[in-house]
């Protein structure tokens, strides 16, 4: 039954990403990253914000649970996580000889 709530027509990811950015800026002072994710819950718009102290949320207020048809999931992550794991450019080659 919960699937009915989330099963809405989604705007294109790029459009939703651009329009949610001002809301994210209002909700956190931290570095943030927006990522499209697919999993058991369907395709979601994941928003990560960095924090120095894992006991303290990096979010001042909540983002809407649904935005332009996308389910929005908010995450706290340690400082440096975005640069190390999320904002990584995909290499053009598959050469793994330097691993």
C-alpha positions as CSV (number, residue, x, y, z in Angstrom):
1,X,0.0,0.0,0.0
2,X,2.9,2.4,0.7
3,X,4.0,1.9,-2.9
4,X,1.0,4.0,-4.1
5,X,2.4,7.1,-2.3
6,X,5.8,6.8,-3.9
7,X,4.6,5.6,-7.4
8,X,4.3,9.0,-9.1
9,X,5.6,10.3,-12.4
10,X,9.1,11.7,-11.8
11,X,10.5,14.8,-13.4
12,X,13.9,14.3,-15.1
13,X,16.7,13.9,-12.6
14,X,18.7,16.8,-13.8
15,X,15.7,19.1,-13.5
16,X,14.8,17.9,-10.0
17,X,18.4,18.2,-8.9
18,X,18.7,21.8,-10.0
19,X,15.3,22.7,-8.3
20,X,16.0,21.0,-5.0
21,X,19.5,22.7,-4.6
22,X,18.0,26.0,-3.1
23,X,16.1,23.9,-0.6
24,X,19.2,21.9,0.4
25,X,21.1,25.2,0.9
26,X,18.4,26.4,3.2
27,X,18.5,23.1,5.2
28,X,22.2,22.7,5.7
29,X,25.4,24.8,6.0
30,X,27.5,21.8,5.2
31,X,28.9,20.5,1.9
32,X,26.3,18.4,0.2
33,X,25.9,16.0,-2.8
34,X,22.8,14.9,-4.6
35,X,22.7,11.5,-6.2
36,X,20.2,9.4,-8.1
37,X,20.0,5.9,-6.5
38,X,18.1,2.7,-7.4
39,X,17.5,0.0,-4.9
40,X,14.7,-2.1,-3.4
41,X,12.8,1.1,-2.7
42,X,12.8,2.1,-6.3
43,X,14.7,5.1,-7.7
44,X,15.3,7.8,-5.1
45,X,17.0,11.2,-4.9
46,X,19.6,10.9,-2.2
47,X,21.0,14.0,-0.5
48,X,24.2,13.7,1.5
49,X,25.4,16.4,3.9
50,X,28.8,16.3,5.7
51,X,29.2,16.7,9.4
52,X,32.3,16.8,11.7
53,X,30.5,15.3,14.6
54,X,28.4,12.2,13.8
55,X,26.3,12.8,16.9
56,X,25.1,16.2,15.5
57,X,22.9,16.4,12.4
58,X,24.1,18.5,9.6
59,X,20.5,19.3,8.8
60,X,18.7,22.4,10.3
61,X,15.3,21.3,8.8
62,X,14.0,18.4,6.8
63,X,13.6,18.3,3.0
64,X,10.2,17.3,1.7
65,X,9.8,13.5,1.6
66,X,8.7,13.7,-2.0
67,X,9.9,16.3,-4.5
68,X,8.8,16.5,-8.2
69,X,7.8,12.8,-8.0
70,X,11.1,11.7,-6.4
71,X,11.3,10.1,-3.0
72,X,13.9,12.1,-1.1
73,X,16.3,10.5,1.3
74,X,18.6,12.6,3.6
75,X,21.9,11.3,4.8
76,X,24.6,12.5,7.3
77,X,28.1,11.5,6.4
78,X,31.5,12.3,7.8
79,X,33.6,15.2,6.5
80,X,35.5,14.2,3.4
81,X,33.1,11.4,2.5
82,X,31.6,13.2,-0.5
83,X,35.0,13.9,-2.1
84,X,36.3,10.4,-1.4
85,X,33.3,8.3,-2.4
86,X,30.5,10.3,-4.1
87,X,32.1,13.1,-6.2
88,X,34.4,10.7,-8.1
89,X,34.7,11.0,-11.8
90,X,34.5,7.8,-13.7
91,X,37.7,6.8,-15.5
92,X,37.6,6.4,-19.2
93,X,39.6,3.2,-19.2
94,X,39.2,-0.1,-17.3
95,X,42.9,-0.5,-16.7
96,X,43.2,-2.0,-13.2
97,X,47.0,-2.7,-13.4
98,X,47.8,0.1,-10.9
99,X,45.4,-1.2,-8.2
